[in-house]
Amino acid sequence: MHLSRRRASATRRTALATAVLTAALSLTACGAIGSPSSSTESPNATATNAGANDQVVVFAAASLQDAFEEIADDFQRANLGVSVVFDFQGSQDLVSALSEGAAADVLATANNSTMDDAAAQSLVADQSEFATNVLTLIVPAGNPAGVTGIDDGTLDGADLVICAPEVPCGEATRTLATRLGVTLDPVSEEQKVTDVRGKVASGEADAGIVYTTDAADAGNAVEVIALPDNDVVNHYPIALTRDTAVPDTAQAFVDLVLSDAGQAVLAKYGFGAPAAK
């Protein structure tokens, strides 16, 4: 389902208000980073060019939902009157929506190739990597099918669920299988990694391959089975869309994601740091 909204007018962009911070602010040299918070306080970010009534629409990969929602809460508390609205889907669906005219201000995908596709269509501006993620194997609590690995034969006859090849987690799964020399025989290929996680957590599937962040989010509903050492890493880029009506506010949100405070939130949910430049 595509998210639509009424775009801000050009005059709104000229009515910029100074951000109101609700807690003490600790700035870094770049002036856009707040200190990580305690359990009762949230990290703060500066967005001095954020319009007081701006709405930022963020298209983000499904695996980012929990982390981005927390970052958005911090952003809104630091910028009174600004709201962040999300559409969490598979990365390829988000790019398709943009290419078909859906309105968004920020795009965050779960791999570089999907963002590159958006860039090739002139849908986004410059991109920055903000996180990394790796795959793991999960089974329902109690492991009723007795799965013990991806390459030891215990998946034979088990109901395995993975992401579809066109989805970032599916592309990574296919690369992983090739490097390990295994052939996967899934009963289902999903368009979102969260759907893979959901089928395993509910017991509908015997096993699934998901990101480590999704495994952590499932809690006690699943058990994690470590995969053999591999170097299959998903890189997460973020960018403003070319048609954003609120570029200053959208950039302020991106800056928070890239800041120490935003990185602390992402790490809390299991994401790795961006690759070194």
N, C-alpha and C positions, 0 to 999 in steps of 0.2 A: 504494500500500500504506500503510495507516494504521499509525502507530506506537503501540503500547500499552505501558504499564508499570504496575507496582504503585505506587499513590499513597502518598505518605508520610502517616503518621498524624498526628493533631493533636498528639500528645505529642512527636513528633520536632521539631515546629516550636518547641517551648519549650526544646529542648536546643541552644542556640546556642553556638558556640565562636568564639573570637577567631581571625581569619585569620592564618595564618603566612606571612610573606613570604620568598621565597627570594633576593631581590636587594635592593639599596638602593632605597629608595622616595622619590620626590620628589613631594610633595603640592602641589596647587594650593589656592586659597582654598576651594574646595568640598570638598577633602579626599577626592576620589574619582578623581584623575587621576594617572597616573604619566608620567614622561618617556619619549618615544620611545626605542627601544633601538637598539643597534648590531646588527651581524649575528650576534653571539654571545650577546647578552642580549635578553630579551624585556621589553616594557613591563609594568609592574606596576600592579595596581589594588587598592584597598582594598575589602573586603567584610566588615566587622567583624561583621555580623550573619549571616554565612553559616554554616549548620549544617555541622559537620565531616563529616557523612555524607550531605549533601544531594545529590540528583540534579536537575539542571535540564534539562527537555525544551524544546528550542527548535524551533519550526516556522518555517522561513525560506525565502524565495524562492530558487529554484535558482541564480540569478545571484550569490548571496551566499556560495556554499559555501566557496571558498578563503579569502576574507577572514574569515568567521566561524569557520572552523576554526582559523585562527591566533589570533584573539582568544580563542577558548575555551582554547587551549593556555596562553596567558598567564594567563587567569583561573584555571585549575586549578593552575598553578604558584604563584600568589599565595594560593590557598585550598586548602591540603592537605586531601584527603579529599572535596572537592567534585568532582562529575563533570558534564559537559555532554554531552547526547545530542541529536543533530539529526535532523530530517526535512526534507530539501530537496526541494521540489516546486514546481509552479506555484502562485502565490499563491492562485488561486481554489480549487485542490484542497485546500490547507491549511485555508482557511476552511470548505470543505465538510466536511472531516474533523472540525473542531472542532464544527460544528453537529450532527454525527452522534454526538458523544460522545467523540471521541478526546481523550486526556489530553495536555495541554501546559501549560507555564508561561509561555512567551514566544512572541509572534507577530511576525514581521518580514516585511512584504510589499513588493512592488516598485512599488506605486502606492497612491495615497490611496483610490481608489474601492473597492478590495478590502478595505482596512482599515475603511473606512466601513461596508461591508456587515457585517463582523464586529461593529462597534460597534452597528449597528442591531439585531443579534440578541443584544445584551448578552453577547457572548463575550469582550470585552476591556475593560480599563480605559482610563485616559487614554493617548493616543498621543503620541509625539514623533518628528519627522523627524530622521533621522540620516545620510542620504546622498541623492545625486542621480545620475542616469545618463542617457546619451543614446544614440541609435541610430547604427549605421554599416552599410555594405554590405561583405560579405566574399565572397571567391571562393577556390577551392582554389589552392594554390601553383602558380604557372605560368599561372594564369588560362586554362585550355584553351578556354573558351567565348568569350574575348575581351570580357568584360563591362567597360564603362568608366564606367557611371553608372546611376542609377535613372531618369533622365528623358531619356536620349539615344537610346532605341530599341534599345540593345544587349541589353536583357533580353528582347526579343521572341524567342521560340523557345528561350530558355535555361530550364533547370530551376531555378526559383526556389523556395526554401523560406522560410517566414515562420512566426511564431507565430500561433496561432488567435486570433480576435478577442476571446474572453473572457479571454485571458491578458494580463497587463499589457504585455508587449512587443508583443503583437498589437494591443492597443488603441492603443498609441503608433504602431505601423506604419500602422494605418488612418488615424490623424490626420495623420501625416506625408504619406501619399499624397494625402489630400484637400487639404492645404495646398499641395502641389507640383503639384496638378492632374494626377496620373498615375494610371493604372489598373494595378494589379498582377494578374498571372495566375499564382499559385503552383501548383506541382504537389503541394505538401504544406503543411499547417498543423499545427504541433506544439503540444503542451501545455506544453512547457518550452523556454526559450530555449537551454538547453544541448543539447537535441536538434537544434535548428537548426544550432548551431555544429558539432555532431558530424557531421551529414550533409555539410556543406560541407568540413570538414577531411578527411573520408574520401574525398572526390571523388564521393560519391553524388549531390550536387547541384552545379549550376554556380554558384550564388550564394545568399546568405542575408542577411537583415536581422536583426542582433543588437545587443546593447548593446556599447558600446566596451570594457567590461570583459571581455566574452566574447571579443571579437576579440583582445585582449591575451593572454588566457589560452591561446588556440589557438597562439600563437607562430608559428613558421615554417610551420605546416601551412596557413595561410591568408594571403591578401593583403588589405589593407584599401583600399577605394575610398571616398574621402570623399564624404559626402552634401552637397547644397547647404545653405547656411546655413539653419537653422531653429530655432525655439524650442520644439520638442517635447522636454520634459524629464520624466523619470519621477522622482517624489519617493518616497523609501522611508521609511515610518513603522515604529515598533516600539512594542510595548505588552505589559504583563502580561495574561495571561488572567484572567478573573473567577474561575476555579476552581483557580488555582494552589495547590498544597499547600505551597509553599516561597516565599512572597512576598518575604521579605527577601533570600534568595539570588538569586532571579530578578531582583529590582530591582538587586542588585549587578552582575549580568551586563549589564543594560540600561545602568547607569551607566558601565560600562567601554566599551561601544559608543559612548556619547555623549561620552566623555572625549577629551582630546587624544591619549592613547595609542591609543585605539580608532580615532579619526579618522585617525591616521597610518597605521594598518594598512589601513584602507579606501582611503585615497589611494594607497597603494602598489599596490593592485590596480585602480586607475583610476577609482574612484568620486569624484564631485564632492562638495563640501561641502554640508550642508543649506542650503536657501534661507534667506535672511535673514528674520528675523521682522519 
